[in-house]
């Protein structure tokens, strides 16, 4: 399967690329130019900044699956919004939806509502309904999840959201 991995040089992205490569998938590893990605057999490196549409947009045509792990993990709301929400919106605009068979979003457990009562935090736990009372990271990841969920529903593409 031809798989695009965004955030491919990040902590989770590297592990995802390694696992997919070991499984024999054709991988396009998208990383920011400043991250200095290292070449690897079976992995096509693609440098680009998701915050701006560019050559990377054409290079992802025909991918069958996307593992979207790119996001900002620090900074204030403007940086978080640009690197997580705007970046995701640009990715969604560039997808060849007719070829896409699955979208995997790497989100975060931070989107859960910590104030909700319950003894265990799991997939059934409520999502934060008042993001303004949380930090920029949580707010941006909630907006990212909303955008991806809506786009996948619109194009009838299966979505898996992982919240490590």
C-alpha positions as CSV (number, residue, x, y, z in Angstrom):
1,X,0.0,0.0,0.0
2,X,1.3,3.5,-0.8
3,X,1.3,5.4,2.5
4,X,2.0,9.0,3.3
5,X,3.4,9.7,6.8
6,X,3.4,13.3,7.9
7,X,5.6,14.3,10.8
8,X,7.9,11.5,9.7
9,X,10.9,12.7,11.6
10,X,9.1,13.3,14.9
11,X,9.1,11.0,17.9
12,X,6.1,8.9,16.8
13,X,6.6,9.6,13.1
14,X,9.9,7.8,13.0
15,X,8.5,4.7,14.7
16,X,5.5,4.7,12.3
17,X,7.8,4.9,9.3
18,X,9.9,2.1,10.7
19,X,6.9,-0.2,11.3
20,X,5.4,0.5,7.9
21,X,8.7,-0.1,6.1
22,X,9.1,-3.4,8.0
23,X,5.7,-4.4,6.8
24,X,6.6,-3.8,3.2
25,X,4.5,-0.7,2.4
26,X,5.6,1.9,-0.1
27,X,6.2,5.0,2.1
28,X,6.3,8.7,1.4
29,X,7.8,10.3,4.5
30,X,6.9,14.0,4.7
31,X,9.1,16.1,6.9
32,X,9.9,19.8,7.3
33,X,13.1,20.8,5.4
34,X,14.6,22.0,8.7
35,X,14.3,18.5,10.2
36,X,17.1,17.1,8.0
37,X,15.5,13.7,7.3
38,X,17.9,10.8,6.7
39,X,17.5,8.5,3.7
40,X,16.2,5.0,4.2
41,X,15.7,2.1,1.9
42,X,12.0,1.7,0.9
43,X,11.2,5.2,2.0
44,X,10.7,8.2,-0.3
45,X,11.6,11.3,1.5
46,X,9.5,14.4,0.8
47,X,10.5,17.7,2.3
48,X,7.7,20.3,2.7
49,X,5.9,22.5,5.1
50,X,2.3,21.6,5.5
51,X,1.6,25.2,6.7
52,X,1.9,26.2,3.0
53,X,0.8,24.4,-0.1
54,X,3.7,23.6,-2.3
55,X,5.4,20.9,-4.4
56,X,4.5,18.3,-1.7
57,X,0.9,18.7,-2.7
58,X,1.4,17.2,-6.1
59,X,3.8,14.5,-4.7
60,X,1.1,12.9,-2.5
61,X,-1.3,12.3,-5.4
62,X,-2.5,8.7,-5.4
63,X,-1.6,7.8,-1.8
64,X,-3.8,5.0,-0.5
65,X,-3.4,5.7,3.2
66,X,-2.3,8.6,5.3
67,X,-0.8,8.5,8.8
68,X,-1.0,12.1,9.9
69,X,1.4,12.6,12.8
70,X,2.5,16.2,12.1
71,X,1.5,18.8,14.7
72,X,3.1,21.4,16.9
73,X,3.8,20.3,20.4
74,X,4.9,23.6,21.8
75,X,4.4,27.4,21.4
76,X,1.5,29.7,21.9
77,X,-1.8,29.4,20.2
78,X,-0.7,31.1,16.9
79,X,2.1,28.6,16.4
80,X,0.0,25.7,17.5
81,X,-2.9,26.7,15.2
82,X,-0.6,27.2,12.2
83,X,1.3,24.0,12.6
84,X,-1.6,21.8,13.6
85,X,-4.8,23.2,12.2
86,X,-3.7,25.1,9.1
87,X,-1.3,22.4,8.3
88,X,-4.1,19.8,8.5
89,X,-6.5,21.9,6.4
90,X,-3.8,22.2,3.7
91,X,-3.2,18.4,3.8
92,X,-7.0,17.8,3.5
93,X,-7.2,20.1,0.5
94,X,-4.4,18.3,-1.3
95,X,-5.6,14.7,-0.8
96,X,-6.6,12.7,-3.9
97,X,-9.7,11.4,-2.1
98,X,-10.6,9.0,-4.9
99,X,-7.4,7.0,-4.2
100,X,-7.5,7.2,-0.4
101,X,-8.6,4.1,1.5
102,X,-7.8,5.0,5.1
103,X,-6.8,8.0,7.2
104,X,-5.0,7.5,10.5
105,X,-4.8,10.6,12.7
106,X,-2.3,10.7,15.5
107,X,-4.0,12.9,18.1
108,X,-3.6,13.0,21.8
109,X,-5.3,11.9,25.0
110,X,-5.3,15.6,25.9
111,X,-8.5,16.0,23.9
112,X,-10.5,14.2,26.6
113,X,-12.4,16.1,29.3
114,X,-10.4,15.6,32.4
115,X,-13.2,17.1,34.6
116,X,-15.6,14.4,33.5
117,X,-16.3,11.8,36.3
118,X,-15.1,8.3,35.8
119,X,-12.5,5.9,37.1
120,X,-10.9,5.2,33.7
121,X,-9.8,7.2,30.8
122,X,-10.6,5.2,27.6
123,X,-12.2,5.7,24.2
124,X,-15.6,6.2,25.7
125,X,-14.5,9.1,27.8
126,X,-16.1,12.4,26.9
127,X,-14.1,14.9,24.7
128,X,-13.4,18.3,26.0
129,X,-16.4,20.6,25.3
130,X,-14.8,23.8,26.6
131,X,-11.4,24.1,24.9
132,X,-10.9,27.7,26.1
133,X,-10.2,26.4,29.6
134,X,-7.3,24.2,28.3
135,X,-4.0,25.0,26.7
136,X,-3.2,25.8,23.0
137,X,-2.1,22.2,22.3
138,X,-5.4,20.7,23.4
139,X,-7.4,23.4,21.6
140,X,-5.5,22.9,18.3
141,X,-5.7,19.1,18.5
142,X,-9.5,19.3,19.0
143,X,-9.8,21.6,16.0
144,X,-7.6,19.2,14.0
145,X,-9.8,16.2,14.9
146,X,-12.9,18.1,13.9
147,X,-11.5,18.9,10.5
148,X,-10.2,15.4,9.8
149,X,-13.4,13.8,11.0
150,X,-15.6,16.0,8.8
151,X,-13.4,15.6,5.7
152,X,-13.3,11.8,6.0
153,X,-17.1,11.6,6.6
154,X,-17.7,13.8,3.5
155,X,-15.5,11.6,1.3
156,X,-16.6,8.3,2.9
157,X,-13.0,7.4,3.9
158,X,-12.5,5.3,7.1
159,X,-10.8,7.2,9.9
160,X,-8.8,5.9,12.8
161,X,-8.0,8.4,15.5
162,X,-5.2,7.4,17.8
163,X,-4.9,9.3,21.1
164,X,-1.6,8.4,22.7
